[in-house]
Amino acid sequence: MRADVRQVADGTYLVHGSNTNWVILTEGDAATLIDTGYPGDRAQLLSSLAEVGSSPEAVEAVLITHAHNDHLGSAEFLRATYGMPVYAHEAEVPHARRDFLHQVSVGTVLKNGWRPGVLPWAVHALRSGGTAHVPVASPQPFPTAGPLDLPGRPVPVHTPGHTDGHSAFHLPERGVVVSGDALVSGHPTSRAQGPQLLPDMFHHERSAAVASLAAFEKLDGDVLAPGHGPVHRGPVREAALQAREKAL
């Protein structure tokens, strides 16, 4: 099954895998990959690179918004096979190594199984490798502060709460914010539409996740490329305010 690749800005592609998204940034012949989907999304991930005229060999680095399996799934495969570095916030590096795991437990999912959409989502997550052991052997912290010297010039923005080291990525030259799971536009377990936080059970610390919306309120951009849900167009500041209103 092919991934759904959508160009959302110049050289910027939001790819819808199976219930999760990743982003490809291209610049000439080079590319940056932000997140990698579930382990079971690998064929879709590789086909999405080909669809935008790129390849794993052209990817200069993998950036991880956070180290949950539905975003980390093929990071170690890409690092080990193609030699590309895998970067994350310094607080997320040990999470990516699996020194610990901050991810919703099976028990918590079962307790919330009565909620609409939870059980179908859980079955899909299990089939896609949501509980697989996929550590990155040698993840690295972002090498510099400010814009990274990579295609797209992404700027990491620490947005903790979903995980301690969760990071969004601001693309000021392209008017885009890649928000990961700190600000989404939909999820199979949510009935809400538009900008929102994920349901509470997914956050390591919900109060911090709400507080991190303030970081998005400071970013210029009119395209939000989330970790779940469709692209959202409109001022990112307003999207963050909408999510805050829904969270209160």
C-alpha positions in Angstrom: 0.0 0.0 0.0 1.4 3.4 -1.0 1.5 6.3 1.4 -0.5 9.4 0.8 2.0 12.1 -0.1 0.8 15.7 0.0 3.0 18.7 -1.0 2.1 21.4 1.6 4.8 24.0 0.7 7.8 24.3 -1.6 9.9 21.2 -1.1 7.8 20.2 1.9 5.7 17.0 1.9 3.4 15.7 4.6 3.0 12.0 4.2 0.1 10.1 5.7 1.1 6.6 6.6 -1.1 4.2 8.6 -2.6 6.4 11.3 0.6 8.5 11.6 2.5 11.1 9.5 6.0 11.9 8.6 7.5 14.9 6.7 10.0 15.0 3.8 12.0 18.2 3.2 13.8 18.5 -0.1 16.4 20.9 -1.3 18.0 20.2 -4.6 19.1 16.5 -4.6 19.2 16.3 -0.8 16.5 15.7 1.8 15.7 15.7 5.5 13.2 13.2 6.9 11.2 14.1 10.0 9.9 11.0 11.7 9.5 7.5 10.2 6.1 6.1 11.0 5.4 2.7 12.5 7.8 -0.2 12.0 5.1 -1.6 9.7 5.1 1.5 7.6 8.6 0.9 6.2 7.6 0.1 2.6 5.3 3.2 2.6 8.2 5.3 4.0 10.6 4.2 1.2 8.0 4.6 -1.5 7.2 8.1 -0.3 10.8 9.1 -0.7 10.8 7.8 -4.3 7.5 9.6 -5.0 9.0 13.0 -4.2 12.0 12.2 -6.3 14.3 11.3 -3.5 15.8 8.2 -1.9 17.3 7.0 1.4 20.8 7.7 0.0 19.8 11.4 -0.4 18.5 11.8 3.2 21.1 13.8 5.1 19.5 13.1 8.5 16.5 11.8 10.3 14.9 14.2 12.8 12.7 12.7 15.5 9.9 14.7 17.1 9.7 12.1 19.8 10.5 8.4 20.3 7.1 6.7 20.3 7.1 3.7 18.1 4.7 5.2 15.5 7.3 7.9 14.8 10.6 6.1 15.5 9.7 2.9 13.7 12.3 2.8 10.9 14.9 5.2 12.4 17.4 2.5 13.4 16.9 0.7 10.1 17.8 3.9 8.2 20.7 4.7 10.4 22.2 1.2 10.3 21.5 0.6 6.6 22.3 4.0 5.1 24.5 5.6 7.8 22.4 8.7 8.2 22.4 10.4 11.7 19.3 10.3 13.8 18.8 13.5 15.8 16.4 14.4 18.7 16.3 16.7 21.6 18.8 15.9 24.3 16.0 14.8 26.7 14.6 12.5 24.0 17.9 10.8 23.1 17.8 8.3 26.0 14.1 7.6 25.2 15.2 6.8 21.6 17.8 4.4 22.9 15.1 2.8 25.0 16.9 3.6 28.3 13.2 4.0 29.4 9.9 4.1 27.6 7.3 6.8 28.0 4.5 5.4 25.9 0.8 4.6 26.7 0.6 1.1 28.2 -1.5 -1.8 27.0 -3.3 -1.6 30.4 -4.2 2.1 29.9 -5.5 1.4 26.4 -7.7 -1.4 27.7 -9.1 0.8 30.4 -10.0 3.3 27.7 -11.3 0.6 25.4 -14.9 1.8 25.8 -14.1 5.1 24.1 -15.0 5.4 20.4 -12.2 4.4 18.1 -9.8 3.1 20.8 -10.0 -0.6 20.2 -9.8 -0.4 16.3 -6.8 2.0 16.8 -5.2 -0.4 19.3 -5.6 -3.4 16.9 -4.0 -1.4 14.1 -1.1 -0.2 16.4 -0.3 -3.8 17.4 -0.3 -5.0 13.8 1.9 -2.1 12.8 4.6 -2.7 15.4 3.3 -0.3 18.1 4.7 -2.5 20.9 7.9 -3.7 19.0 11.3 -3.0 20.5 12.9 -0.5 18.0 15.7 1.4 19.9 18.1 3.6 18.0 21.6 2.4 18.7 23.3 5.8 18.7 20.8 8.7 18.5 22.4 12.2 18.8 21.2 15.5 20.2 20.7 18.3 17.8 24.2 19.5 16.8 23.5 23.2 17.1 21.0 25.7 18.5 18.8 27.4 16.0 18.4 26.4 12.4 20.0 23.0 11.5 22.3 22.8 8.6 20.1 20.4 6.7 17.6 20.7 3.8 14.8 22.9 4.8 16.8 24.6 7.6 14.5 23.2 10.3 14.6 24.9 13.7 13.9 22.6 16.6 11.4 23.9 19.2 11.2 22.1 22.5 7.6 21.2 23.2 7.6 18.8 26.2 4.6 17.1 27.7 3.7 14.4 25.2 7.2 13.2 26.1 9.9 15.0 28.0 12.0 15.7 24.9 9.3 16.2 22.3 10.3 18.8 19.6 8.4 20.5 16.9 10.3 21.9 13.9 9.8 25.4 12.5 10.5 26.1 8.9 10.4 29.9 8.8 11.5 30.2 5.2 8.6 28.0 4.1 6.0 29.2 6.6 5.5 25.7 8.0 5.5 24.2 11.5 6.0 20.4 11.8 4.3 19.8 15.1 4.6 16.1 15.8 2.2 15.0 18.6 2.4 18.3 20.5 -0.4 19.8 18.3 -2.4 17.6 15.9 -5.4 18.0 13.7 -7.1 14.6 14.3 -6.7 11.1 15.6 -8.7 7.9 15.2 -9.4 8.0 19.0 -10.7 11.6 19.0 -14.0 12.9 17.9 -12.7 16.5 17.8 -12.0 18.2 14.5 -9.2 20.6 13.7 -6.3 21.7 15.9 -6.2 19.8 19.3 -4.1 17.9 21.8 -4.1 14.2 21.6 -6.4 12.4 24.1 -5.0 12.6 27.7 -3.9 8.9 27.8 -1.2 9.5 25.2 0.7 12.3 27.2 3.5 11.6 29.6 2.5 14.9 31.4 -0.7 16.6 30.2 -0.2 19.8 32.0 3.2 20.3 30.3 1.6 19.4 26.9 -1.0 22.2 27.5 1.8 24.6 28.5 3.8 23.8 25.4 1.0 25.2 23.2 2.5 28.6 24.2 5.5 27.8 22.1 3.4 27.4 19.0 1.7 30.7 19.7 5.0 32.4 19.1 5.8 30.8 15.7 5.1 32.5 12.4 3.7 30.2 9.8 0.4 29.4 8.1 0.9 25.7 7.5 0.7 23.1 10.3 2.0 19.7 9.4 1.0 17.5 12.4 2.0 14.0 13.5 -1.7 12.9 13.1 -4.4 14.3 11.0 -4.5 16.4 7.8 -2.5 19.5 7.0 -4.0 22.6 8.7 -3.9 25.9 6.9 -4.1 29.2 8.7 -2.0 31.0 11.3 -0.3 28.5 13.5 -0.8 30.8 16.5 -4.5 30.5 16.0 -4.3 26.8 15.7 -2.6 26.6 19.1 -5.2 28.8 20.6 -8.0 26.6 19.3 -6.2 23.6 20.8 -5.9 25.3 24.1 -9.6 26.1 24.2 -10.5 22.5 23.5 -8.1 21.3 26.2 -9.6 23.5 29.0 
